Amino acid sequence: MTDRHFTAAEVDALIPRLTERMGAAMERHRQATALAEVLRDERERIGRSGGGVVNRREWKARAERLDGLTIEVREAVKAIAELGGATKDLDLGLVDFPGLLPGVAGEEPVNLCWKHGEGAVRFWHGMDEGYAQRKPLP
């Protein structure tokens, strides 16, 4: 993430690229999670059966696919970071951008909070808060 502060309009201008990148990250994350569960269940089955039969070629292909999906997720998250955003949740598609809001003692640093599917940044939260504390932008 960068040291700069974004306006809501600047984040809004990034939404088409954010939507594409976060959508890809979310889909690969879903696929990786499902595949990891399959591999975990298979490991447990093998352990319970005392080392039962394993199709090594299939196991290796699944493990390699999981590695590839993990790399794709990391690349998508990196691409979001290069835009200036911090990915916070891949299930919900949350990205925070550092911003400033007028406060009592000048401009207050905040996170402008965007969720995949939202057409514009409409919420913010404090730097030490999260999604549950989102507030509407003034």
C-alpha positions as CSV (number, residue, x, y, z in Angstrom):
1,M,0.0,0.0,0.0
2,T,1.2,3.5,-0.7
3,D,1.6,6.5,1.7
4,R,-0.8,8.6,-0.2
5,H,-4.3,9.5,0.8
6,F,-7.2,8.9,-1.6
7,T,-10.4,10.8,-2.1
8,A,-13.6,8.9,-2.6
9,A,-13.6,10.1,-6.2
10,E,-10.1,8.7,-6.8
11,V,-11.2,5.3,-5.4
12,D,-14.4,5.5,-7.5
13,A,-12.2,5.9,-10.6
14,L,-10.4,2.6,-9.7
15,I,-13.6,0.6,-9.2
16,P,-13.6,-1.0,-12.7
17,R,-10.1,-2.3,-12.2
18,L,-10.8,-3.2,-8.5
19,T,-13.9,-5.1,-9.5
20,E,-12.0,-7.2,-12.1
21,R,-9.0,-7.9,-9.8
22,M,-11.1,-8.6,-6.7
23,G,-13.5,-10.7,-8.6
24,A,-10.6,-12.9,-9.8
25,A,-9.1,-13.0,-6.4
26,M,-12.4,-14.0,-4.8
27,E,-13.1,-16.8,-7.3
28,R,-9.6,-18.2,-7.1
29,H,-9.8,-18.0,-3.3
30,R,-13.1,-20.0,-3.3
31,Q,-11.6,-22.6,-5.6
32,A,-8.5,-22.9,-3.5
33,T,-10.5,-23.2,-0.3
34,A,-12.7,-25.9,-1.8
35,L,-9.6,-27.8,-3.1
36,A,-7.8,-27.5,0.2
37,E,-10.8,-29.1,1.9
38,V,-10.8,-32.0,-0.5
39,L,-7.1,-32.6,0.1
40,R,-7.6,-32.3,3.9
41,D,-10.5,-34.8,3.8
42,E,-8.4,-37.2,1.7
43,R,-5.5,-36.9,4.1
44,E,-7.8,-37.7,7.0
45,R,-9.3,-40.6,5.2
46,I,-5.8,-42.0,4.5
47,G,-4.9,-41.6,8.1
48,R,-8.0,-43.3,9.4
49,S,-7.5,-46.3,7.1
50,G,-3.8,-46.7,8.1
51,G,-2.4,-45.4,4.8
52,G,-5.1,-46.5,2.3
53,V,-4.8,-46.4,-1.4
54,V,-3.8,-43.1,-2.9
55,N,-4.0,-42.1,-6.5
56,R,-0.6,-40.3,-6.5
57,R,-1.1,-38.7,-9.9
58,E,-4.5,-37.3,-8.9
59,W,-3.1,-36.1,-5.5
60,K,-0.1,-34.4,-7.2
61,A,-2.4,-32.7,-9.8
62,R,-4.7,-31.4,-7.1
63,A,-1.8,-30.2,-5.0
64,E,-0.2,-28.4,-8.0
65,R,-3.6,-26.9,-8.8
66,L,-3.9,-25.6,-5.3
67,D,-0.4,-24.1,-5.5
68,G,-1.3,-22.4,-8.8
69,L,-4.6,-21.0,-7.3
70,T,-2.7,-19.7,-4.3
71,I,-0.2,-17.9,-6.6
72,E,-3.1,-16.4,-8.6
73,V,-4.7,-15.1,-5.4
74,R,-1.5,-13.5,-4.3
75,E,-1.0,-11.9,-7.7
76,A,-4.5,-10.4,-7.6
77,V,-4.0,-9.1,-4.1
78,K,-0.7,-7.6,-5.2
79,A,-2.4,-5.9,-8.2
80,I,-4.9,-4.4,-5.8
81,A,-2.0,-3.2,-3.5
82,E,-0.3,-1.6,-6.5
83,L,-3.5,0.5,-7.0
84,G,-3.1,1.7,-3.4
85,G,-5.6,-0.6,-1.7
86,A,-5.3,-3.1,1.1
87,T,-7.3,-6.3,0.7
88,K,-9.0,-7.1,4.0
89,D,-11.3,-10.0,3.2
90,L,-11.4,-12.3,0.2
91,D,-14.8,-13.8,1.1
92,L,-16.6,-10.4,1.2
93,G,-14.3,-8.7,-1.3
94,L,-13.2,-5.9,1.1
95,V,-10.5,-3.3,0.2
96,D,-9.5,-0.3,2.3
97,F,-7.8,2.8,0.9
98,P,-6.2,5.4,3.1
99,G,-8.1,8.6,3.1
100,L,-8.7,11.9,5.0
101,L,-11.9,13.2,6.4
102,P,-12.5,16.6,7.9
103,G,-12.4,16.4,11.7
104,V,-12.4,18.7,14.7
105,A,-8.6,19.1,14.6
106,G,-8.1,19.2,10.8
107,E,-8.2,16.2,8.5
108,E,-8.5,12.8,10.2
109,P,-6.8,9.8,8.6
110,V,-9.4,7.1,7.9
111,N,-9.9,4.0,5.7
112,L,-12.2,4.4,2.7
113,C,-13.9,1.0,2.6
114,W,-15.0,-0.6,-0.6
115,K,-16.8,-3.9,-1.0
116,H,-16.9,-5.9,-4.2
117,G,-20.1,-5.2,-6.0
118,E,-20.5,-1.6,-4.7
119,G,-20.5,0.9,-7.5
120,A,-18.9,3.6,-5.5
121,V,-17.1,4.1,-2.2
122,R,-19.8,5.0,0.3
123,F,-18.3,4.1,3.6
124,W,-15.3,4.7,5.9
125,H,-14.0,3.5,9.2
126,G,-11.2,4.6,11.6
127,M,-7.7,3.3,11.1
128,D,-8.1,0.9,14.0
129,E,-11.6,-0.2,13.1
130,G,-12.9,-2.6,10.5
131,Y,-15.8,-3.5,8.3
132,A,-18.3,-3.8,11.3
133,Q,-17.6,-0.2,12.1
134,R,-18.2,1.2,8.6
135,K,-20.0,4.6,8.6
136,P,-21.5,6.4,5.6
137,L,-19.3,9.0,4.0
138,P,-20.5,12.6,4.8
